[in-house]
Amino acid sequence: MIRRIQTLSKFNSLFLFGARSTGKSTLIRQLFGQEEALWIDLLSEQDEERFGRHPDELSKALSVKKYTRVIIDEIQKSLKLLDIVQIEMEKHRNTQFILTGSSARKLKHGSGNLLGGRAFHFRLFPLTYRELGERFDLNLVLQFGSLPKIFEYNDLDDIKEFLRGYVSIYLKEEVLAEQLVRNLDPFRDFIEIAAQSSGRIINFSKIAREVGVDDKTIKTYYQILEETLVGFYLPPFHRSIRKRQRESPKFFLFDTGVKRAIEKTLRVELLPQTYAYGESFEHFLVSECFRLNEYLKLDFKMSYLRTKDDLEIDLIIERPGAPDLLIEIKSTTRVTQDDARQLNLVIKDWDRDAIAEVWSLDGLEKKEGFVQTRHWKTALDLYFRKLPQST
């Protein structure tokens, strides 16, 4: 059993959001499986028919039996059921309502009832290196990601087949069946381009020309990816929030394996010291920072930097009450002076306390000018720790 870092409230009602197959139901069973609960799975035809189409069935069930918890899987499939949940929360104040969802889009845009702040919000992602522990294999994760399901397979061909099926299910059930787009063909073209350019600065106009739609549609498509929880933005760094919004962000798909499945490169072996390997390593490491920041509730603000002179820093982490972190990510096993060159140029003009580091596969810590080098795992263990509770 893999122990997850994410912890959930044991008493307050909550939403648990996460892309499909990230392990939401498994986590809930691990945490609450020993206690009596009414469990409703809206992906099952029986429960969707009973509670999705006739949401007042929930009220009838709760009127005859007291439950410690009511757990509803994939709540976005029945927005009307949320209204009943809110009513029943008022009646049964000692019952915890736990609602999972693989899409926040319908809740946001479909007038979904988010329970007026009565429920906490949590996120779940593919497995982190910490959760995998001794089972963590960097090369495996770079090639096939870390969705929990892939660690149940012993054969690489089975892993590839699972990832191909995952992409097909996402397109058919999450996008088409939920009517998030009217025409799936341009979205199918878009998502392949989005995978190929994942981790790079978005050029909305160029992608629009390639797909054959306008810029506004491409921005909507990216919004769909974000709100169905299969990707996240990395904004451009700037002290001014207004200026951040004017510049183009980067976009990362949520899992390296799903990315490679979408771009149809699962059969291509990732080899160290290649551009593709370095790109996947950066993708993995930025995703780890994003996940750990969410799980540990560190409130770090993350961005990337590109100067007017075209100097680019992979990751800027602004930490409350601590120096900024300026990070270059390199997949090399031997960091050189040239790997730290851009950081040395930028750090000299930084306008407040900052630490500049190269995170890599090099296990030797050293200084290159103003820049510290660290192995990536040492760096994450140093900076992504659960903060002590204030008294």
N, C-alpha and C positions, 0 to 999 in steps of 0.2 A: 504494500500500500504506500503510495506517495503522499507524503504530508504536505499540504498546501500552506503557503505563507499567508494567504488572505484569511483573515478572521472575520466572523460575522457576529453581529449583535445577537445575544441569546434571548432578548426580551422584546426589543423594539421591532416593529414591523419594518420590512426592508424590501428593496429591489436588488436583485443580483443580475447585472448585465454582463454579457460576454458573447463572443461569436460562437456559433455551433461547435460542439465537440471540444470545448475548452474545459469541460468537466464540472459544469454548474450543478447538475443533479447529483453527481458523485460526491461533490463537496458537501452538499446539504445532507446527503445520507450519512456521510462520515460524522458530521457534527450533530445531527439531530435524529439519526435513524433509530435510536433506542426508545424514542418517545412517541406516543400516539399522535398521529397527524392525519388530516384529510388531505390526500395527495391527488391533485388534478393535473393531468398531462394533456394539454390542448393539441399536442401533435398526434394523439391517438384519436381515431375516428369516434370511438365510443364517448370519450370525455368531451371532445369538441362538439358532438351532437347534443350531449346532455347539458353541459355547462356553457359552451360557447354560444350556441344558438338559443338556449333558454337559461340565461344567467340567474334568474330567480330561483333555479334549482339549488343554488348555493345557500340561499336564505332558508329554504325548506330543510336542507340537510343540517344546518347549524341550529335549527329550532328544536330538533329532537335529540341531538347529541352534542356534548361539550368536548371540544378538541383543544389540546395544548397549542397546536399549530395547524394552520391551513397553508399548504404549499401548492402554488399554481405555476406550472411550467409553461413557458412561451406565452406570457400574458398578452403580448402584442397581437395575438391572433383573435382576441375578443376584447375590444375596447369597452363594450357595454358591461362586461363582467367587472371591470374596475369600479364602476359606479356602485355595483352591489357590494364590492369589497369595502368601499368607504362607509357605506351604511352599516355593514356588519362589524366593522372596526369600532364604531361607536357603541354598538350593542354589547360586544364581547371584548371588553378592554383587557382581559387577561389572556386573550388568544393572540398569538403572534402570527401575522400574515407574511409569508415569504413568497415573493413573486419573481420569477426568473424571466429573462427576455434576451433574445439574440438580435433584436433590433429596437433602437430607440426612435427610429424615424416615424413610425406610425403613431407612437405616443406623443411625439412633438408636433407632428403635422396633421394628425388625425383627431385632434381634440381629445386625446387620451387623458384620462384623469390620473395625474401623478400624485394623488392623495394629499395635496395641499401641504406638503412638508411633514406629514405624519409618518412617512416611511423613509428610512435612511437609504442612501444609494451606495452600492458597492460594484466593483468591476472584477472580472476574472479573465485571465489571459492564458495563452499557452504556457507550458511549464518553464520556469526559470532554471538556471544552472544550480541554484541553491536547493530548489525542490528536488531536482534529479540526483543531487549528491554524487555518489560513486557511479551512478548509471550515466552521468553526463559524458557525452562524447562530442567534442567540438565539431569534428568533421561530419558526423552524422547530423547534427543540428543545423550546420551551415547548408547541407544539401537537402535535408528533408524536414527541417523545422522541429517543433517540440509540442505539437498537439498530443495530448495524453495517449490517444489511440495508437500512434505509431510505435509506442514502446510495448505494445501487446503482440507485435509481429516479429518473427525471427528471420523473415525472408525480405530482402530489399524490394523484390518485385511486388510483394504484397503491400509494402509501404507506398510504392509508387501508384499502385492501383487505388488504394484508399485515397490518396491525395487527388488523383484525377476525378474520382467519384465525388470528393468533397466539393471541387469546383463546379461540377455539373449540378449537384444538389443546390449549391448556393445560387446559381443562375436560375434554376427552374423553380425552386421553392421559396427562396428568400426574395428574389427580384421579380420574377415573372408572376408567380402565383399570388404574391402580395401586391401586384400591380404597382410596383415602384417606378416602372418605366412602361411606356405604351408600346415601344418597338424594341425588342431585345437585340436585334442585329447590330445597330450602331453601338449599343452598350457592350456587346460581346467584343467588338473591335476595340472599344475604348479600354476595357479592363485588361486586355492583353498589352496595350501600350502603357497603361498605368503600371503594370507589373514590370515591364522592361525598363521603365524610368523610375521605379521605386527607389527612394533615397536621393533623388536628384531634384534640382529646382524645377518647379512646374512651369512649362511654357504653354499656357492655356490656348493661345492662338495657333501654335504649331500642331498641337494635338487635335484641335477642332478641324483644321484643314485635313489632317490624315483620316479622321473619322467621318468627315463630311457633314458636320453639324456646326452650330455657332458656339462662340465662347461661353455664353450663358449656359448652354446645355452641358458642356464639359464641366463647368463649375458645379452644376446640379449632380452630375454623375459622381464627382469626387465627394460631394456631400452625402450621396447614397452610400458610398464605401465607408465613410466615417460613421454614419448613423446606423449602419448595419454592423458596425464594430469590427470590420475587417481591415482597418487602417487608421492612421493618425497623422496629423500635420506636425511638422517641425517648422515653426515660424522663423523668419529672418530676425536677427538680433538688432534691436535699436532701443535706446533709452526711451524714446517717444513711442507710446502705443499707437498713435495716429500714423506714424511713419512705418511701423511694423505692418500695419494693415494695407499700406500701399504697395509693398514689395511682395514678390511671389514666395510662397512657402515651399518647403519640400514635403513630400508625402511618402510615408512608409507603409507598405502592407504589413499586417500584423504578424505574419509568420513567414520565415524564409522558405519553408517547404511549399506552402500554398502559393507563394510568389513564383517559384520555379514551375509548379504545376500549371499555373495560368499562362506563363510564357513558354510552356512546352519544352523545358530544358531538363526534365527529371532524368533523362537518359545520359545527359552530359556530365561526366565526372568533374567535380570541382578539384582543381589541383593547386596546391600551395604555390606562391610566387606568381600567380596569374592575376590579371585584372579582375576577373569574375570572382575569384576567391577573396580578394581584398574587398570587393564591393559587398559580398555576402557577409564577411566578418564585420564590416562597419554597420550593416543592416542589423545583424544580430546584437551588437553591442549597444547601439542606440535603443533598440527595442528592450533590452534588459534594463537600461536606465529608466525608460518610460514605465515599465512594469513595477520595478522596485520602488520608484518614487510614489506610485499609486498605492501599492500595498503597505508601505511603511509610513504613508501620510507625511512625507517630508516637506511638501509644498515647494519643491524646487521648480524653478521656471527654466525650461530648456528651449534652446534656439540654435541656429547656426549663424555664422558670420561670413559675409562676403563684402570686401571693401571696394571702394571705387577704383583701386589699383588691381582688382581681381585676386587679391589674397583671400583664401577661403579657409576658415577654421570649422572643423566638422561639428563640434558640439560646444556650446556655451551653457554652463549651468549656473544660474543665479540662485544662491542659497541664502535664505533669511538669516541675518546676523552673522554671516561668514563670508570670506572672500569668494569672488566669482571663480569658477573653474573654466579654463580655456583648454580644450582637449582636441588633439589630433589623434585619429585612429589609424593604426598601421598594422597590417597582418604580417609584418616582417618578424623574423626571430633574432634580428640584430639591428637595433636602432642606430642610425648614423646621424651625424651633424646635419645632413641635408634634410632628414625627416623632421627636424626641429626648426628648420630655417624660418618658415612662415610664422610659427608661434613666437620666435625670438623677435621678429620684426613687429608683431602686433603688441606684444606684452609691454614693450618699452613705452608705448603711448597710451596704455590703458589708464582711464581716468579715476580708478579707485582700486582698492586692494584686490589682487587676483593671483591665482596660481595657474601656471602654464604647464601642461603635462602631455607626453605622448603615451598613449595606451596601446600595447602591442602584445606579441607573443614572446617578446624578449624577457627572460627572467632576471636579467642583470639590471639593477637600479643604478642610475648614474645621472649626472648633470650634463646637459649640452647647452652651454650659455646660461640663459635664465630658465631653461626648460628642464623639468624632472621627467625621467622615463620610468614607467611602471608596467609590470605585467598586468593585463586587463583584469584578472581575477583579484589580484592584490588591490587594485584601484577600487573596484566595486566593493570589496570587503571594507575598505578604509572609509569611503565616502557614503555608502548606502547602508547605514546602520540604523536600527530603531533608536530614536532619541529617548533619553530618560524623561519620565513624567515630571513636570514642574510641580513644586509643592506650594 
